[in-house]
């Protein structure tokens, strides 16, 4: 029985629709967040628990240990992670600002990773699968907009914009990219998808965790809106990964696909968790700048 037009290509379009809706809601919430932040600052209101909460968040990040990313984790990275976690940068403002800056750092890393991936011939070149290429281009643009939104709010609340990538996951990406550049197209494509899947999971899980830590309800709305987009990225990448692992890259197509040709994992791979985990969530101070 052939599938109708709801092929992987439509997921890219739906991802963009979800992104547009999320950004509309995000902008409204960010505007309210900024207005309330300015009002609090003008009244001289400061939450004395902010610094303590930020410190607790940093300790929590250290206790979580290394990234649960399978082949992407490395001993050298573990050493680097402990060095970074031992001297986190704290923003001059509240914990809300720190979380916005950390979110921006995660988005910066995602943008950089997709940019690099698109330089590979089998991801962004003439030999690339057109659906995977379109997904990478669309997703990169979405992350750029997420980054702009987070930084705009951080600056308006008295913090600095975060233009650097997340310091904890940057070594993981650099190590993976160095290996991917040596891979052949078959293994390289799967490695790129696995790396992107890890980063999207980091973003989604971090925003899930942040939702309970923001003091402002509008900040919660912002993270919840963007979190949904990142979770959909994970679902699409999970489907692509399953097809690559099954040795069926030809099924990553805009054309109707015979259900009988799909691997068994196709029915559930896009939604493996009943509730989104937070084991890879970043602490609030991880990408903060002072």
C-alpha positions in Angstrom: 0.0 0.0 0.0 1.7 3.2 -1.1 1.9 6.3 1.1 0.2 9.5 0.0 2.0 12.8 -0.1 2.8 12.6 3.6 6.4 11.7 2.9 9.5 13.0 4.7 9.5 16.1 2.5 6.2 17.1 4.0 7.7 16.9 7.5 10.1 19.6 6.4 7.2 21.8 5.4 5.3 21.0 8.6 8.4 21.7 10.6 8.5 25.2 9.1 4.8 25.7 9.8 5.3 24.7 13.4 8.4 27.0 13.6 6.4 30.0 12.2 3.6 29.4 14.7 6.1 28.9 17.6 8.0 32.1 16.7 4.8 34.1 16.6 3.9 32.9 20.1 7.6 33.3 21.1 7.8 36.9 20.0 4.6 37.9 21.9 5.9 36.2 25.1 9.4 37.7 24.7 7.9 41.2 24.4 6.0 40.7 27.6 9.0 39.2 29.3 11.1 42.2 28.4 8.5 44.7 29.5 8.1 43.0 32.9 11.8 42.7 33.3 12.3 46.5 32.7 9.4 47.1 35.2 11.1 45.0 37.9 14.5 46.7 37.3 13.0 50.2 37.5 11.5 49.3 40.9 14.8 47.9 42.0 13.4 44.4 42.6 16.2 41.8 42.8 15.6 38.2 43.6 18.3 37.3 46.3 17.9 33.6 45.5 19.0 34.0 41.9 22.7 33.5 42.5 22.1 30.5 44.7 19.7 28.9 42.2 22.3 29.5 39.4 25.0 27.8 41.5 22.7 24.9 42.2 22.0 24.6 38.5 25.7 24.5 37.7 26.3 21.8 40.3 23.5 19.8 38.9 25.1 20.0 35.4 28.4 18.7 36.8 26.7 15.8 38.6 25.0 14.7 35.4 28.4 13.7 34.1 29.3 13.3 30.5 27.1 13.6 27.5 25.0 10.5 26.9 25.8 10.5 23.2 27.3 7.1 22.7 30.1 7.2 20.1 30.2 11.0 20.4 31.5 11.0 24.0 35.3 10.8 24.6 37.7 10.7 27.5 39.4 13.9 26.3 36.0 15.6 26.2 35.3 14.5 29.8 38.4 16.3 31.0 37.5 19.4 29.1 33.9 19.3 30.4 35.1 19.2 34.0 37.4 22.2 33.4 34.5 24.2 31.9 32.1 23.2 34.6 34.6 24.1 37.4 34.7 27.8 36.2 31.3 28.7 34.8 30.6 32.2 33.5 27.8 34.0 35.3 25.7 36.7 33.7 25.4 40.0 35.5 21.6 39.7 35.6 19.1 37.1 36.9 19.0 33.4 36.3 16.4 34.1 33.6 19.1 36.0 31.7 21.6 33.2 32.1 19.1 30.6 30.7 18.4 32.9 27.7 22.2 33.2 27.1 22.7 29.4 27.4 19.8 28.8 25.1 21.4 31.2 22.6 24.8 29.3 22.9 23.0 26.0 22.1 21.4 27.6 19.0 24.7 29.1 17.9 26.3 25.6 18.0 23.4 24.1 16.1 23.7 26.8 13.4 27.5 26.3 13.1 27.0 22.5 12.9 24.5 22.6 10.1 26.6 25.2 8.2 29.5 22.8 8.4 27.4 19.8 7.4 26.1 21.6 4.3 29.7 22.0 3.0 29.9 18.2 2.7 29.0 17.0 -0.8 26.6 14.3 0.4 24.7 16.7 2.7 24.7 20.0 0.8 26.4 19.3 -2.5 25.3 17.9 -5.8 25.3 14.3 -4.6 23.2 15.1 -1.5 19.8 13.6 -0.9 17.5 16.6 -1.8 15.2 16.0 1.2 18.1 15.8 3.7 19.6 19.0 2.1 16.3 20.9 2.4 15.9 19.8 5.9 19.4 20.9 6.9 18.9 24.3 5.2 15.5 24.9 6.7 16.5 23.7 10.2 19.6 25.9 10.2 17.5 29.0 9.4 15.1 28.1 12.2 18.0 27.9 14.7 19.2 31.3 13.6 15.8 32.8 14.4 15.7 31.0 17.8 19.2 32.5 18.5 18.1 36.0 17.6 15.0 35.7 19.8 16.9 34.5 22.9 19.6 37.1 22.5 17.1 39.9 22.0 15.4 39.0 25.3 18.7 38.6 27.1 19.9 42.1 26.0 16.6 43.8 26.8 16.8 42.3 30.3 20.2 43.8 30.9 22.4 40.9 29.9 24.8 40.6 27.0 24.1 38.8 23.7 25.7 35.3 23.5 27.5 35.0 20.2 29.6 31.9 21.0 28.6 28.2 20.8 27.9 26.2 23.9 31.2 25.5 25.6 30.4 22.0 26.9 29.2 20.5 23.6 31.6 22.4 21.2 34.5 19.9 21.8 32.1 17.0 21.0 31.1 18.6 17.8 34.7 19.5 16.8 35.8 15.9 17.4 32.8 14.5 15.5 33.3 16.8 12.5 37.0 16.0 12.3 36.1 12.3 11.9 33.1 12.9 9.6 35.3 14.7 7.1 37.3 11.5 6.7 34.2 9.2 6.3 32.8 8.0 3.0 29.4 9.2 2.0 27.5 6.2 3.5 29.0 6.3 7.0 29.5 10.1 6.8 25.8 10.8 6.2 24.7 8.7 9.2 27.4 10.3 11.4 26.1 13.8 10.4 22.5 12.8 11.2 23.6 11.3 14.5 25.5 14.4 15.5 22.5 16.7 14.5 20.2 14.4 16.4 22.3 14.7 19.6 22.4 18.5 19.4 18.6 18.7 18.8 18.1 16.5 21.8 20.3 18.7 23.9 18.3 21.7 22.9 14.9 20.1 23.4 15.9 18.6 26.8 17.4 21.8 28.0 14.3 23.8 27.2 12.2 21.2 29.0 14.3 21.6 32.1 14.3 25.4 31.8 10.5 25.6 31.7 10.4 24.7 35.4 13.3 27.1 36.3 12.2 30.4 34.7 10.7 32.8 37.2 8.6 34.5 34.5 5.6 32.8 33.0 6.4 34.4 29.6 9.8 32.9 29.6 8.2 29.5 30.1 6.0 30.1 27.1 9.1 31.1 25.0 11.0 27.9 25.8 7.9 25.7 25.5 7.2 27.1 22.0 10.8 26.6 20.7 11.1 23.3 22.5 8.3 21.8 20.3 10.3 22.8 17.1 13.4 21.1 18.4 11.5 18.0 19.4 10.1 17.8 15.8 13.7 18.1 14.4 14.6 15.1 16.6 11.7 13.1 15.2 12.6 13.8 11.6 16.3 13.0 12.2 15.3 9.8 14.0 13.3 8.7 10.9 16.2 9.5 8.6 18.6 7.7 10.9 16.5 4.6 10.9 16.4 4.5 7.1 20.2 5.0 6.8 20.9 2.3 9.4 18.6 0.0 7.5 20.6 0.6 4.3 17.6 2.2 2.6 18.6 5.8 1.9 16.5 5.6 -1.3 13.4 5.7 1.0 14.3 9.2 2.1 12.2 10.7 -0.6 9.4 13.1 -1.5 7.8 10.3 -3.6 5.2 7.9 -2.3 6.8 5.0 -0.5 5.7 1.4 -0.1 5.0 0.7 3.6 6.3 -2.8 3.2 9.8 -1.5 2.3 10.1 0.5 5.5 12.2 -0.9 8.4 10.2 -2.1 11.5 11.5 0.9 13.5 9.7 3.3 11.2 6.5 3.0 13.2 7.9 4.2 16.5 11.4 5.7 16.0 10.1 9.3 15.9 8.6 9.2 19.4 10.6 6.9 21.6 9.7 8.6 24.9 6.3 9.0 26.6 7.8 12.0 28.5 10.8 14.0 27.3 13.9 13.2 29.3 16.3 15.9 30.6 19.4 13.8 31.1 21.3 15.9 28.6 19.9 19.3 29.6 22.4 22.0 30.2 22.6 23.9 33.5 21.5 27.6 33.4 25.0 29.0 33.7 26.6 26.8 31.0 26.5 29.4 28.2 26.1 32.5 30.3 28.2 35.6 29.7 29.1 38.4 32.1 
